[in-house]
């Protein structure tokens, strides 16, 4: 019985971790797209894209 509980707990833990990692990849992709759009918009304005 305890072996079944350990396996179930491990499956829940790894499943939750996999979902969290997937969610982080999605957030990273959205941030990358937003950064690229901002980069392109600043280049289109004719100003320098860097601050210094």
C-alpha positions in Angstrom: 0.0 0.0 0.0 2.8 2.4 0.9 4.5 1.7 -2.4 1.4 2.7 -4.3 1.2 5.9 -2.4 4.9 6.7 -3.0 4.5 6.1 -6.8 1.3 8.2 -6.9 3.0 11.0 -5.0 6.0 10.8 -7.3 3.7 10.9 -10.4 1.8 13.9 -9.1 5.1 15.7 -8.2 6.6 15.1 -11.6 3.4 15.9 -13.4 3.2 19.3 -11.6 6.8 20.0 -12.3 6.4 19.2 -16.0 3.4 21.6 -16.2 5.3 24.3 -14.4 8.3 24.0 -16.8 5.9 24.1 -19.8 4.2 27.2 -18.5 7.7 28.8 -18.0 8.6 28.0 -21.6 5.3 29.6 -22.8 6.0 32.7 -20.7 9.6 32.9 -22.0 8.3 32.7 -25.6 5.8 35.5 -25.1 8.4 37.7 -23.5 10.8 37.0 -26.4 8.1 38.0 -29.0 7.3 41.2 -27.0 11.0 42.1 -26.9 11.5 41.5 -30.6 8.4 43.6 -31.4 9.8 46.4 -29.2 13.2 46.1 -30.9 11.6 46.3 -34.4 9.4 49.3 -33.4 12.4 51.2 -32.0 14.4 50.5 -35.2 11.5 51.8 -37.3 11.5 55.1 -35.4 15.0 55.9 -36.6 16.4 56.2 -33.1 19.1 54.2 -31.5 17.8 51.0 -29.8 20.4 51.2 -27.1 20.5 53.8 -24.4 24.2 54.8 -24.2 
